[in-house]
Amino acid sequence: MKIEQLNKSKVPIIVLDKKLEQFRGKVLFPDKLKKANEILAKTGLPKIKS
Amino acid sequence: MKQAKYQYRSEDLFHYYEFISEGPKGLIKKIIEYTETSTENVYNLGFGDYDELTKGVNDLSITNNGDSLKVLATVASTVYAFTEKYPEAWIFATGSTAVRTRLYRMGITNNLAEISEDFLVFGYNREGNWVPFVTGEDYEAFLLTKKDNKFAI
């Protein structure tokens, strides 16, 4: 993939890499996840359909 | 996004992504993670530098590699990848610091027209409500989902 093609593409072309499976099941950003869960528990999701 | 971006790699579930930032500070490995939250179909977007020594990530490091727009565009690009795979997903994002959150806000603002073609974007305001993202307003966090998410409530 040429970089020009990559930059024009809205939906990206993904290169799969088995090595990244090492992260499966891990939470790499626990503080952010905690904050997300706190806000979602308090406020839920926005209502976008009536 | 029309902004230049790095090519990145993913495992086959599209929950973890890796790319290399290139700049005056050298080659710096970045990791992006989409983690399930306790709310169904909502995923937390995390992103930071990978530390080869500790085998961990740091979302507080200041890389100063002169490519913040390209990095942000790359992260945004993974949102397209992730929601292609999980079209019913909502994505929650906030910065690790107030400065980072403002950087995210700028990134959304600068690309709002294009993002809005495909996504609904909300900001979490000081009153503790999700409101449609408006340029110039301050938010603590962001939430987006594909416009055609048939499961959106």
N, CA and C atoms of all chains as a GROMACS GRO file, in nm:
protein
  609
    1MET      N    1   0.085  -0.120   0.000
    1MET     CA    2   0.000   0.000   0.000
    1MET      C    3   0.088   0.124   0.000
    2LYS      N    4   0.063   0.212  -0.096
    2LYS     CA    5   0.140   0.335  -0.100
    2LYS      C    6   0.080   0.434  -0.001
    3ILE      N    7   0.164   0.520   0.052
    3ILE     CA    8   0.118   0.613   0.155
    3ILE      C    9   0.011   0.707   0.100
    4GLU      N   10   0.018   0.738  -0.032
    4GLU     CA   11  -0.084   0.826  -0.091
    4GLU      C   12  -0.221   0.758  -0.087
    5GLN      N   13  -0.222   0.628  -0.118
    5GLN     CA   14  -0.348   0.553  -0.113
    5GLN      C   15  -0.402   0.548   0.029
    6LEU      N   16  -0.310   0.526   0.122
    6LEU     CA   17  -0.348   0.516   0.263
    6LEU      C   18  -0.414   0.645   0.309
    7ASN      N   19  -0.354   0.756   0.271
    7ASN     CA   20  -0.403   0.884   0.319
    7ASN      C   21  -0.536   0.923   0.254
    8LYS      N   22  -0.564   0.869   0.136
    8LYS     CA   23  -0.691   0.901   0.069
    8LYS      C   24  -0.803   0.811   0.118
    9SER      N   25  -0.768   0.701   0.176
    9SER     CA   26  -0.869   0.602   0.212
    9SER      C   27  -0.940   0.641   0.340
   10LYS      N   28  -1.074   0.649   0.337
   10LYS     CA   29  -1.148   0.678   0.458
   10LYS      C   30  -1.156   0.555   0.546
   11VAL      N   31  -1.198   0.444   0.487
   11VAL     CA   32  -1.196   0.318   0.560
   11VAL      C   33  -1.060   0.254   0.537
   12PRO      N   34  -0.982   0.242   0.642
   12PRO     CA   35  -0.842   0.204   0.624
   12PRO      C   36  -0.824   0.058   0.584
   13ILE      N   37  -0.712   0.034   0.523
   13ILE     CA   38  -0.672  -0.102   0.491
   13ILE      C   39  -0.584  -0.149   0.607
   14ILE      N   40  -0.627  -0.257   0.669
   14ILE     CA   41  -0.563  -0.301   0.793
   14ILE      C   42  -0.461  -0.410   0.765
   15VAL      N   43  -0.349  -0.398   0.829
   15VAL     CA   44  -0.250  -0.506   0.827
   15VAL      C   45  -0.269  -0.586   0.956
   16LEU      N   46  -0.297  -0.715   0.941
   16LEU     CA   47  -0.317  -0.798   1.060
   16LEU      C   48  -0.184  -0.846   1.115
   17ASP      N   49  -0.175  -0.849   1.246
   17ASP     CA   50  -0.050  -0.887   1.311
   17ASP      C   51  -0.081  -0.971   1.434
   18LYS      N   52  -0.051  -1.100   1.424
   18LYS     CA   53  -0.079  -1.195   1.534
   18LYS      C   54  -0.011  -1.153   1.664
   19LYS      N   55   0.101  -1.083   1.650
   19LYS     CA   56   0.179  -1.042   1.767
   19LYS      C   57   0.094  -0.959   1.865
   20LEU      N   58  -0.002  -0.884   1.809
   20LEU     CA   59  -0.083  -0.797   1.894
   20LEU      C   60  -0.182  -0.875   1.981
   21GLU      N   61  -0.196  -1.003   1.953
   21GLU     CA   62  -0.284  -1.084   2.038
   21GLU      C   63  -0.230  -1.096   2.180
   22GLN      N   64  -0.104  -1.061   2.199
   22GLN     CA   65  -0.046  -1.063   2.334
   22GLN      C   66  -0.124  -0.972   2.431
   23PHE      N   67  -0.196  -0.874   2.376
   23PHE     CA   68  -0.268  -0.780   2.463
   23PHE      C   69  -0.409  -0.828   2.499
   24ARG      N   70  -0.456  -0.930   2.430
   24ARG     CA   71  -0.593  -0.977   2.451
   24ARG      C   72  -0.621  -1.004   2.599
   25GLY      N   73  -0.735  -0.955   2.644
   25GLY     CA   74  -0.774  -0.979   2.783
   25GLY      C   75  -0.712  -0.881   2.881
   26LYS      N   76  -0.621  -0.799   2.833
   26LYS     CA   77  -0.558  -0.699   2.921
   26LYS      C   78  -0.630  -0.565   2.906
   27VAL      N   79  -0.631  -0.489   3.014
   27VAL     CA   80  -0.681  -0.352   3.008
   27VAL      C   81  -0.559  -0.261   3.020
   28LEU      N   82  -0.523  -0.198   2.912
   28LEU     CA   83  -0.399  -0.119   2.910
   28LEU      C   84  -0.418   0.020   2.969
   29PHE      N   85  -0.542   0.067   2.973
   29PHE     CA   86  -0.568   0.202   3.024
   29PHE      C   87  -0.677   0.196   3.130
   30PRO      N   88  -0.647   0.137   3.244
   30PRO     CA   89  -0.751   0.114   3.346
   30PRO      C   90  -0.812   0.243   3.401
   31ASP      N   91  -0.734   0.349   3.413
   31ASP     CA   92  -0.789   0.475   3.466
   31ASP      C   93  -0.894   0.533   3.373
   32LYS      N   94  -0.864   0.527   3.243
   32LYS     CA   95  -0.960   0.579   3.146
   32LYS      C   96  -1.086   0.493   3.144
   33LEU      N   97  -1.067   0.363   3.154
   33LEU     CA   98  -1.184   0.274   3.154
   33LEU      C   99  -1.270   0.302   3.277
   34LYS      N  100  -1.205   0.326   3.390
   34LYS     CA  101  -1.278   0.356   3.513
   34LYS      C  102  -1.362   0.483   3.494
   35LYS      N  103  -1.300   0.584   3.437
   35LYS     CA  104  -1.372   0.711   3.415
   35LYS      C  105  -1.490   0.690   3.320
   36ALA      N  106  -1.467   0.613   3.215
   36ALA     CA  107  -1.575   0.585   3.121
   36ALA      C  108  -1.691   0.515   3.191
   37ASN      N  109  -1.658   0.417   3.272
   37ASN     CA  110  -1.765   0.343   3.341
   37ASN      C  111  -1.839   0.432   3.440
   38GLU      N  112  -1.768   0.521   3.505
   38GLU     CA  113  -1.832   0.612   3.601
   38GLU      C  114  -1.932   0.704   3.530
   39ILE      N  115  -1.888   0.762   3.419
   39ILE     CA  116  -1.976   0.854   3.346
   39ILE      C  117  -2.095   0.780   3.287
   40LEU      N  118  -2.069   0.663   3.232
   40LEU     CA  119  -2.178   0.586   3.170
   40LEU      C  120  -2.278   0.539   3.275
   41ALA      N  121  -2.227   0.504   3.395
   41ALA     CA  122  -2.318   0.459   3.501
   41ALA      C  123  -2.406   0.574   3.548
   42LYS      N  124  -2.348   0.693   3.549
   42LYS     CA  125  -2.419   0.810   3.599
   42LYS      C  126  -2.518   0.863   3.496
   43THR      N  127  -2.476   0.868   3.371
   43THR     CA  128  -2.552   0.941   3.269
   43THR      C  129  -2.611   0.852   3.160
   44GLY      N  130  -2.555   0.734   3.143
   44GLY     CA  131  -2.602   0.648   3.035
   44GLY      C  132  -2.558   0.701   2.899
   45LEU      N  133  -2.632   0.662   2.797
   45LEU     CA  134  -2.601   0.707   2.662
   45LEU      C  135  -2.696   0.818   2.621
   46PRO      N  136  -2.655   0.902   2.530
   46PRO     CA  137  -2.747   1.006   2.482
   46PRO      C  138  -2.864   0.944   2.407
   47LYS      N  139  -2.978   1.008   2.417
   47LYS     CA  140  -3.095   0.962   2.343
   47LYS      C  141  -3.091   1.026   2.205
   48ILE      N  142  -3.091   0.943   2.104
   48ILE     CA  143  -3.082   1.002   1.970
   48ILE      C  144  -3.201   0.967   1.882
   49LYS      N  145  -3.292   0.886   1.933
   49LYS     CA  146  -3.415   0.858   1.856
   49LYS      C  147  -3.532   0.880   1.948
   50SER      N  148  -3.638   0.940   1.896
   50SER     CA  149  -3.754   0.964   1.980
   50SER      C  150  -3.853   0.850   1.964
   51MET      N  151  -1.032   1.088   0.731
   51MET     CA  152  -0.974   1.222   0.747
   51MET      C  153  -0.867   1.244   0.641
   52LYS      N  154  -0.863   1.365   0.591
   52LYS     CA  155  -0.769   1.393   0.484
   52LYS      C  156  -0.626   1.411   0.534
   53GLN      N  157  -0.612   1.436   0.662
   53GLN     CA  158  -0.480   1.450   0.723
   53GLN      C  159  -0.398   1.322   0.702
   54ALA      N  160  -0.267   1.338   0.677
   54ALA     CA  161  -0.180   1.222   0.663
   54ALA      C  162  -0.185   1.137   0.790
   55LYS      N  163  -0.171   1.006   0.771
   55LYS     CA  164  -0.174   0.917   0.887
   55LYS      C  165  -0.074   0.804   0.867
   56TYR      N  166  -0.041   0.740   0.976
   56TYR     CA  167   0.051   0.628   0.971
   56TYR      C  168  -0.025   0.500   0.936
   57GLN      N  169   0.045   0.410   0.871
   57GLN     CA  170  -0.012   0.277   0.852
   57GLN      C  171  -0.004   0.205   0.986
   58TYR      N  172  -0.105   0.124   1.015
   58TYR     CA  173  -0.104   0.057   1.144
   58TYR      C  174  -0.142  -0.089   1.129
   59ARG      N  175  -0.118  -0.163   1.236
   59ARG     CA  176  -0.144  -0.306   1.238
   59ARG      C  177  -0.248  -0.334   1.346
   60SER      N  178  -0.317  -0.446   1.330
   60SER     CA  179  -0.417  -0.485   1.429
   60SER      C  180  -0.419  -0.636   1.444
   61GLU      N  181  -0.468  -0.683   1.558
   61GLU     CA  182  -0.499  -0.825   1.567
   61GLU      C  183  -0.637  -0.847   1.504
   62ASP      N  184  -0.679  -0.970   1.489
   62ASP     CA  185  -0.795  -0.993   1.403
   62ASP      C  186  -0.929  -0.954   1.466
   63LEU      N  187  -0.933  -0.924   1.595
   63LEU     CA  188  -1.057  -0.874   1.654
   63LEU      C  189  -1.069  -0.722   1.644
   64PHE      N  190  -0.962  -0.657   1.602
   64PHE     CA  191  -0.959  -0.511   1.584
   64PHE      C  192  -0.974  -0.435   1.716
   65HIS      N  193  -0.935  -0.496   1.825
   65HIS     CA  194  -0.941  -0.427   1.955
   65HIS      C  195  -0.809  -0.357   1.987
   66TYR      N  196  -0.700  -0.403   1.929
   66TYR     CA  197  -0.567  -0.345   1.957
   66TYR      C  198  -0.499  -0.309   1.825
   67TYR      N  199  -0.437  -0.192   1.825
   67TYR     CA  200  -0.368  -0.142   1.706
   67TYR      C  201  -0.229  -0.091   1.746
   68GLU      N  202  -0.140  -0.097   1.651
   68GLU     CA  203  -0.004  -0.051   1.676
   68GLU      C  204   0.045   0.027   1.554
   69PHE      N  205   0.114   0.136   1.579
   69PHE     CA  206   0.182   0.205   1.470
   69PHE      C  207   0.306   0.272   1.524
   70ILE      N  208   0.391   0.319   1.435
   70ILE     CA  209   0.518   0.380   1.475
   70ILE      C  210   0.517   0.527   1.438
   71SER      N  211   0.532   0.610   1.539
   71SER     CA  212   0.548   0.754   1.518
   71SER      C  213   0.693   0.781   1.477
   72GLU      N  214   0.709   0.864   1.374
   72GLU     CA  215   0.844   0.896   1.327
   72GLU      C  216   0.867   1.047   1.337
   73GLY      N  217   0.975   1.085   1.402
   73GLY     CA  218   1.004   1.227   1.414
   73GLY      C  219   1.141   1.250   1.475
   74PRO      N  220   1.167   1.373   1.516
   74PRO     CA  221   1.299   1.407   1.569
   74PRO      C  222   1.338   1.328   1.693
   75LYS      N  223   1.239   1.276   1.765
   75LYS     CA  224   1.270   1.195   1.884
   75LYS      C  225   1.290   1.048   1.850
   76GLY      N  226   1.281   1.017   1.721
   76GLY     CA  227   1.304   0.880   1.679
   76GLY      C  228   1.176   0.806   1.646
   77LEU      N  229   1.183   0.673   1.654
   77LEU     CA  230   1.068   0.588   1.624
   77LEU      C  231   1.003   0.548   1.755
   78ILE      N  232   0.877   0.582   1.770
   78ILE     CA  233   0.808   0.556   1.896
   78ILE      C  234   0.683   0.475   1.869
   79LYS      N  235   0.678   0.358   1.933
   79LYS     CA  236   0.564   0.268   1.912
   79LYS      C  237   0.442   0.317   1.990
   80LYS      N  238   0.330   0.322   1.922
   80LYS     CA  239   0.204   0.367   1.983
   80LYS      C  240   0.105   0.252   1.983
   81ILE      N  241   0.030   0.243   2.088
   81ILE     CA  242  -0.072   0.138   2.100
   81ILE      C  243  -0.209   0.203   2.120
   82ILE      N  244  -0.307   0.152   2.048
   82ILE     CA  245  -0.446   0.196   2.063
   82ILE      C  246  -0.527   0.076   2.108
   83GLU      N  247  -0.615   0.101   2.203
   83GLU     CA  248  -0.695  -0.010   2.258
   83GLU      C  249  -0.843   0.030   2.263
   84TYR      N  250  -0.928  -0.062   2.226
   84TYR     CA  251  -1.073  -0.046   2.244
   84TYR      C  252  -1.117  -0.150   2.347
   85THR      N  253  -1.155  -0.104   2.464
   85THR     CA  254  -1.193  -0.195   2.573
   85THR      C  255  -1.342  -0.190   2.596
   86GLU      N  256  -1.402  -0.305   2.617
   86GLU     CA  257  -1.544  -0.309   2.652
   86GLU      C  258  -1.564  -0.237   2.785
   87THR      N  259  -1.666  -0.153   2.791
   87THR     CA  260  -1.702  -0.091   2.918
   87THR      C  261  -1.810  -0.178   2.984
   88SER      N  262  -1.861  -0.132   3.097
   88SER     CA  263  -1.968  -0.207   3.163
   88SER      C  264  -2.103  -0.182   3.096
   89THR      N  265  -2.108  -0.095   2.997
   89THR     CA  266  -2.231  -0.072   2.920
   89THR      C  267  -2.220  -0.144   2.786
   90GLU      N  268  -2.321  -0.221   2.756
   90GLU     CA  269  -2.316  -0.303   2.635
   90GLU      C  270  -2.293  -0.218   2.511
   91ASN      N  271  -2.205  -0.265   2.426
   91ASN     CA  272  -2.175  -0.200   2.297
   91ASN      C  273  -2.101  -0.067   2.310
   92VAL      N  274  -2.056  -0.034   2.429
   92VAL     CA  275  -1.977   0.089   2.444
   92VAL      C  276  -1.832   0.050   2.475
   93TYR      N  277  -1.740   0.108   2.400
   93TYR     CA  278  -1.598   0.074   2.411
   93TYR      C  279  -1.519   0.199   2.446
   94ASN      N  280  -1.425   0.179   2.536
   94ASN     CA  281  -1.337   0.289   2.573
   94ASN      C  282  -1.216   0.290   2.481
   95LEU      N  283  -1.187   0.406   2.426
   95LEU     CA  284  -1.069   0.423   2.341
   95LEU      C  285  -0.951   0.470   2.426
   96GLY      N  286  -0.848   0.388   2.431
   96GLY     CA  287  -0.725   0.425   2.502
   96GLY      C  288  -0.610   0.430   2.404
   97PHE      N  289  -0.511   0.515   2.435
   97PHE     CA  290  -0.402   0.532   2.339
   97PHE      C  291  -0.280   0.588   2.410
   98GLY      N  292  -0.163   0.532   2.382
   98GLY     CA  293  -0.043   0.581   2.446
   98GLY      C  294   0.083   0.520   2.387
   99ASP      N  295   0.197   0.558   2.444
   99ASP     CA  296   0.327   0.506   2.399
   99ASP      C  297   0.352   0.370   2.460
  100TYR      N  298   0.411   0.282   2.382
  100TYR     CA  299   0.447   0.149   2.432
  100TYR      C  300   0.590   0.153   2.482
  101ASP      N  301   0.609   0.100   2.601
  101ASP     CA  302   0.742   0.096   2.661
  101ASP      C  303   0.796  -0.046   2.651
  102GLU      N  304   0.899  -0.062   2.568
  102GLU     CA  305   0.955  -0.196   2.545
  102GLU      C  306   1.014  -0.255   2.673
  103LEU      N  307   1.062  -0.170   2.762
  103LEU     CA  308   1.127  -0.220   2.885
  103LEU      C  309   1.025  -0.279   2.981
  104THR      N  310   0.916  -0.204   3.003
  104THR     CA  311   0.816  -0.250   3.100
  104THR      C  312   0.708  -0.336   3.034
  105LYS      N  313   0.710  -0.339   2.899
  105LYS     CA  314   0.604  -0.409   2.822
  105LYS      C  315   0.467  -0.352   2.856
  106GLY      N  316   0.465  -0.225   2.888
  106GLY     CA  317   0.339  -0.159   2.921
  106GLY      C  318   0.322  -0.033   2.839
  107VAL      N  319   0.210   0.035   2.862
  107VAL     CA  320   0.184   0.158   2.788
  107VAL      C  321   0.174   0.276   2.883
  108ASN      N  322   0.200   0.391   2.830
  108ASN     CA  323   0.196   0.513   2.909
  108ASN      C  324   0.116   0.617   2.832
  109ASP      N  325   0.004   0.658   2.890
  109ASP     CA  326  -0.077   0.759   2.820
  109ASP      C  327  -0.052   0.899   2.876
  110LEU      N  328   0.051   0.913   2.956
  110LEU     CA  329   0.085   1.045   3.010
  110LEU      C  330   0.215   1.100   2.952
  111SER      N  331   0.287   1.017   2.879
  111SER     CA  332   0.416   1.063   2.825
  111SER      C  333   0.393   1.170   2.719
  112ILE      N  334   0.486   1.263   2.713
  112ILE     CA  335   0.481   1.370   2.613
  112ILE      C  336   0.592   1.342   2.513
  113THR      N  337   0.552   1.299   2.394
  113THR     CA  338   0.650   1.248   2.298
  113THR      C  339   0.724   1.360   2.228
  114ASN      N  340   0.652   1.468   2.196
  114ASN     CA  341   0.714   1.579   2.122
  114ASN      C  342   0.785   1.533   1.996
  115ASN      N  343   0.717   1.448   1.920
  115ASN     CA  344   0.780   1.398   1.798
  115ASN      C  345   0.737   1.478   1.675
  116GLY      N  346   0.670   1.589   1.701
  116GLY     CA  347   0.636   1.682   1.592
  116GLY      C  348   0.531   1.630   1.496
  117ASP      N  349   0.455   1.530   1.537
  117ASP     CA  350   0.360   1.469   1.444
  117ASP      C  351   0.223   1.450   1.509
  118SER      N  352   0.187   1.539   1.600
  118SER     CA  353   0.064   1.516   1.678
  118SER      C  354  -0.061   1.507   1.589
  119LEU      N  355  -0.066   1.589   1.481
  119LEU     CA  356  -0.183   1.582   1.393
  119LEU      C  357  -0.189   1.449   1.320
  120LYS      N  358  -0.072   1.402   1.278
  120LYS     CA  359  -0.068   1.273   1.207
  120LYS      C  360  -0.105   1.159   1.302
  121VAL      N  361  -0.058   1.169   1.426
  121VAL     CA  362  -0.091   1.067   1.526
  121VAL      C  363  -0.241   1.068   1.553
  122LEU      N  364  -0.296   1.186   1.569
  122LEU     CA  365  -0.440   1.198   1.598
  122LEU      C  366  -0.522   1.144   1.480
  123ALA      N  367  -0.478   1.175   1.359
  123ALA     CA  368  -0.549   1.125   1.240
  123ALA      C  369  -0.541   0.973   1.233
  124THR      N  370  -0.431   0.918   1.277
  124THR     CA  371  -0.416   0.772   1.276
  124THR      C  372  -0.512   0.709   1.376
  125VAL      N  373  -0.518   0.769   1.495
  125VAL     CA  374  -0.610   0.718   1.598
  125VAL      C  375  -0.754   0.728   1.545
  126ALA      N  376  -0.786   0.842   1.485
  126ALA     CA  377  -0.921   0.860   1.430
  126ALA      C  378  -0.951   0.756   1.323
  127SER      N  379  -0.849   0.723   1.246
  127SER     CA  380  -0.868   0.625   1.141
  127SER      C  381  -0.906   0.488   1.197
  128THR      N  382  -0.852   0.456   1.315
  128THR     CA  383  -0.888   0.327   1.374
  128THR      C  384  -1.035   0.324   1.417
  129VAL      N  385  -1.092   0.443   1.440
  129VAL     CA  386  -1.235   0.447   1.472
  129VAL      C  387  -1.316   0.395   1.353
  130TYR      N  388  -1.273   0.436   1.233
  130TYR     CA  389  -1.340   0.385   1.113
  130TYR      C  390  -1.321   0.233   1.103
  131ALA      N  391  -1.200   0.188   1.130
  131ALA     CA  392  -1.173   0.043   1.122
  131ALA      C  393  -1.257  -0.033   1.223
  132PHE      N  394  -1.258   0.017   1.346
  132PHE     CA  395  -1.328  -0.053   1.454
  132PHE      C  396  -1.478  -0.058   1.426
  133THR      N  397  -1.534   0.054   1.380
  133THR     CA  398  -1.679   0.057   1.360
  133THR      C  399  -1.721  -0.012   1.230
  134GLU      N  400  -1.626  -0.036   1.141
  134GLU     CA  401  -1.657  -0.123   1.028
  134GLU      C  402  -1.680  -0.265   1.077
  135LYS      N  403  -1.598  -0.304   1.173
  135LYS     CA  404  -1.607  -0.439   1.229
  135LYS      C  405  -1.725  -0.451   1.327
  136TYR      N  406  -1.747  -0.343   1.403
  136TYR     CA  407  -1.853  -0.344   1.505
  136TYR      C  408  -1.948  -0.225   1.480
  137PRO      N  409  -2.035  -0.236   1.383
  137PRO     CA  410  -2.115  -0.119   1.343
  137PRO      C  411  -2.214  -0.071   1.449
  138GLU      N  412  -2.240  -0.154   1.548
  138GLU     CA  413  -2.332  -0.112   1.654
  138GLU      C  414  -2.260  -0.046   1.771
  139ALA      N  415  -2.129  -0.031   1.760
  139ALA     CA  416  -2.050   0.017   1.874
  139ALA      C  417  -2.066   0.167   1.898
  140TRP      N  418  -2.057   0.203   2.025
  140TRP     CA  419  -2.037   0.342   2.066
  140TRP      C  420  -1.893   0.350   2.115
  141ILE      N  421  -1.827   0.461   2.090
  141ILE     CA  422  -1.689   0.476   2.134
  141ILE      C  423  -1.678   0.595   2.228
  142PHE      N  424  -1.626   0.566   2.346
  142PHE     CA  425  -1.605   0.669   2.449
  142PHE      C  426  -1.458   0.708   2.443
  143ALA      N  427  -1.431   0.838   2.448
  143ALA     CA  428  -1.291   0.884   2.447
  143ALA      C  429  -1.275   1.006   2.535
  144THR      N  430  -1.167   1.005   2.609
  144THR     CA  431  -1.130   1.125   2.684
  144THR      C  432  -0.978   1.130   2.691
  145GLY      N  433  -0.923   1.247   2.712
  145GLY     CA  434  -0.779   1.258   2.722
  145GLY      C  435  -0.732   1.217   2.861
  146SER      N  436  -0.605   1.180   2.871
  146SER     CA  437  -0.549   1.144   3.002
  146SER      C  438  -0.525   1.267   3.087
  147THR      N  439  -0.525   1.385   3.024
  147THR     CA  440  -0.514   1.512   3.095
  147THR      C  441  -0.610   1.610   3.028
  148ALA      N  442  -0.634   1.723   3.096
  148ALA     CA  443  -0.722   1.824   3.036
  148ALA      C  444  -0.664   1.875   2.904
  149VAL      N  445  -0.533   1.885   2.898
  149VAL     CA  446  -0.470   1.933   2.774
  149VAL      C  447  -0.496   1.835   2.660
  150ARG      N  448  -0.483   1.706   2.691
  150ARG     CA  449  -0.508   1.604   2.588
  150ARG      C  450  -0.655   1.606   2.544
  151THR      N  451  -0.743   1.626   2.642
  151THR     CA  452  -0.885   1.629   2.607
  151THR      C  453  -0.912   1.746   2.512
  152ARG      N  454  -0.847   1.859   2.538
  152ARG     CA  455  -0.863   1.974   2.448
  152ARG      C  456  -0.806   1.942   2.310
  153LEU      N  457  -0.698   1.866   2.306
  153LEU     CA  458  -0.639   1.826   2.177
  153LEU      C  459  -0.737   1.738   2.099
  154TYR      N  460  -0.802   1.648   2.169
  154TYR     CA  461  -0.904   1.564   2.104
  154TYR      C  462  -1.016   1.653   2.050
  155ARG      N  463  -1.056   1.750   2.134
  155ARG     CA  464  -1.164   1.839   2.092
  155ARG      C  465  -1.125   1.914   1.965
  156MET      N  466  -1.000   1.961   1.961
  156MET     CA  467  -0.951   2.031   1.841
  156MET      C  468  -0.953   1.939   1.720
  157GLY      N  469  -0.911   1.815   1.743
  157GLY     CA  470  -0.910   1.717   1.634
  157GLY      C  471  -1.049   1.693   1.579
  158ILE      N  472  -1.147   1.682   1.669
  158ILE     CA  473  -1.285   1.663   1.624
  158ILE      C  474  -1.333   1.788   1.552
  159THR      N  475  -1.306   1.905   1.613
  159THR     CA  476  -1.351   2.032   1.554
  159THR      C  477  -1.297   2.050   1.412
  160ASN      N  478  -1.169   2.022   1.395
  160ASN     CA  479  -1.105   2.045   1.265
  160ASN      C  480  -1.156   1.950   1.158
  161ASN      N  481  -1.217   1.842   1.200
  161ASN     CA  482  -1.263   1.742   1.103
  161ASN      C  483  -1.411   1.712   1.119
  162LEU      N  484  -1.482   1.804   1.185
  162LEU     CA  485  -1.621   1.776   1.220
  162LEU      C  486  -1.709   1.751   1.098
  163ALA      N  487  -1.686   1.828   0.993
  163ALA     CA  488  -1.770   1.812   0.873
  163ALA      C  489  -1.757   1.670   0.818
  164GLU      N  490  -1.635   1.624   0.811
  164GLU     CA  491  -1.613   1.489   0.756
  164GLU      C  492  -1.661   1.381   0.852
  165ILE      N  493  -1.631   1.399   0.980
  165ILE     CA  494  -1.672   1.300   1.080
  165ILE      C  495  -1.824   1.289   1.082
  166SER      N  496  -1.891   1.405   1.070
  166SER     CA  497  -2.037   1.408   1.080
  166SER      C  498  -2.106   1.342   0.961
  167GLU      N  499  -2.031   1.319   0.854
  167GLU     CA  500  -2.090   1.245   0.741
  167GLU      C  501  -2.125   1.102   0.784
  168ASP      N  502  -2.046   1.050   0.875
  168ASP     CA  503  -2.060   0.908   0.910
  168ASP      C  504  -2.099   0.883   1.055
  169PHE      N  505  -2.073   0.980   1.143
  169PHE     CA  506  -2.090   0.956   1.286
  169PHE      C  507  -2.176   1.063   1.353
  170LEU      N  508  -2.241   1.020   1.461
  170LEU     CA  509  -2.302   1.113   1.555
  170LEU      C  510  -2.199   1.136   1.664
  171VAL      N  511  -2.174   1.261   1.699
  171VAL     CA  512  -2.070   1.293   1.797
  171VAL      C  513  -2.131   1.371   1.913
  172PHE      N  514  -2.102   1.327   2.033
  172PHE     CA  515  -2.153   1.391   2.154
  172PHE      C  516  -2.037   1.431   2.245
  173GLY      N  517  -2.060   1.537   2.321
  173GLY     CA  518  -1.964   1.578   2.423
  173GLY      C  519  -2.028   1.567   2.560
  174TYR      N  520  -1.948   1.535   2.659
  174TYR     CA  521  -1.996   1.528   2.798
  174TYR      C  522  -1.964   1.662   2.863
  175ASN      N  523  -2.068   1.739   2.894
  175ASN     CA  524  -2.044   1.877   2.939
  175ASN      C  525  -2.029   1.887   3.091
  176ARG      N  526  -2.004   2.007   3.138
  176ARG     CA  527  -1.978   2.030   3.281
  176ARG      C  528  -2.100   1.999   3.367
  177GLU      N  529  -2.217   2.005   3.306
  177GLU     CA  530  -2.340   1.975   3.381
  177GLU      C  531  -2.364   1.824   3.391
  178GLY      N  532  -2.277   1.747   3.330
  178GLY     CA  533  -2.290   1.602   3.339
  178GLY      C  534  -2.391   1.544   3.242
  179ASN      N  535  -2.402   1.608   3.125
  179ASN     CA  536  -2.495   1.559   3.023
  179ASN      C  537  -2.422   1.534   2.891
  180TRP      N  538  -2.474   1.438   2.819
  180TRP     CA  539  -2.427   1.419   2.681
  180TRP      C  540  -2.506   1.514   2.591
  181VAL      N  541  -2.436   1.594   2.516
  181VAL     CA  542  -2.502   1.687   2.423
  181VAL      C  543  -2.434   1.675   2.287
  182PRO      N  544  -2.507   1.705   2.181
  182PRO     CA  545  -2.442   1.702   2.049
  182PRO      C  546  -2.318   1.792   2.048
  183PHE      N  547  -2.211   1.741   1.992
  183PHE     CA  548  -2.084   1.816   1.989
  183PHE      C  549  -2.102   1.947   1.912
  184VAL      N  550  -2.060   2.055   1.975
  184VAL     CA  551  -2.066   2.187   1.912
  184VAL      C  552  -1.926   2.248   1.919
  185THR      N  553  -1.883   2.303   1.809
  185THR     CA  554  -1.752   2.367   1.805
  185THR      C  555  -1.745   2.481   1.906
  186GLY      N  556  -1.634   2.486   1.978
  186GLY     CA  557  -1.612   2.596   2.072
  186GLY      C  558  -1.652   2.565   2.214
  187GLU      N  559  -1.731   2.460   2.234
  187GLU     CA  560  -1.772   2.422   2.370
  187GLU      C  561  -1.666   2.330   2.432
  188ASP      N  562  -1.662   2.334   2.566
  188ASP     CA  563  -1.565   2.252   2.637
  188ASP      C  564  -1.633   2.124   2.685
  189TYR      N  565  -1.564   2.012   2.670
  189TYR     CA  566  -1.622   1.884   2.713
  189TYR      C  567  -1.517   1.802   2.789
  190GLU      N  568  -1.568   1.716   2.878
  190GLU     CA  569  -1.479   1.627   2.954
  190GLU      C  570  -1.450   1.498   2.880
  191ALA      N  571  -1.542   1.460   2.793
  191ALA     CA  572  -1.529   1.333   2.722
  191ALA      C  573  -1.613   1.339   2.595
  192PHE      N  574  -1.592   1.240   2.511
  192PHE     CA  575  -1.662   1.236   2.383
  192PHE      C  576  -1.718   1.096   2.360
  193LEU      N  577  -1.826   1.094   2.282
  193LEU     CA  578  -1.889   0.967   2.254
  193LEU      C  579  -1.937   0.972   2.110
  194LEU      N  580  -1.910   0.869   2.036
  194LEU     CA  581  -1.960   0.870   1.899
  194LEU      C  582  -2.006   0.732   1.856
  195THR      N  583  -2.094   0.733   1.761
  195THR     CA  584  -2.143   0.608   1.703
  195THR      C  585  -2.178   0.634   1.557
  196LYS      N  586  -2.179   0.528   1.480
  196LYS     CA  587  -2.211   0.544   1.338
  196LYS      C  588  -2.355   0.595   1.324
  197LYS      N  589  -2.376   0.680   1.227
  197LYS     CA  590  -2.510   0.735   1.204
  197LYS      C  591  -2.611   0.626   1.177
  198ASP      N  592  -2.565   0.521   1.111
  198ASP     CA  593  -2.659   0.414   1.075
  198ASP      C  594  -2.658   0.300   1.176
  199ASN      N  595  -2.614   0.329   1.299
  199ASN     CA  596  -2.619   0.227   1.404
  199ASN      C  597  -2.765   0.200   1.439
  200LYS      N  598  -2.814   0.088   1.392
  200LYS     CA  599  -2.958   0.061   1.409
  200LYS      C  600  -2.993   0.030   1.554
  201PHE      N  601  -2.893   0.007   1.637
  201PHE     CA  602  -2.919  -0.022   1.777
  201PHE      C  603  -2.907   0.101   1.866
  202ALA      N  604  -2.876   0.215   1.805
  202ALA     CA  605  -2.865   0.337   1.886
  202ALA      C  606  -3.001   0.369   1.946
  203ILE      N  607  -3.000   0.406   2.073
  203ILE     CA  608  -3.128   0.428   2.141
  203ILE      C  609  -3.178   0.571   2.116
   0.00000   0.00000   0.00000
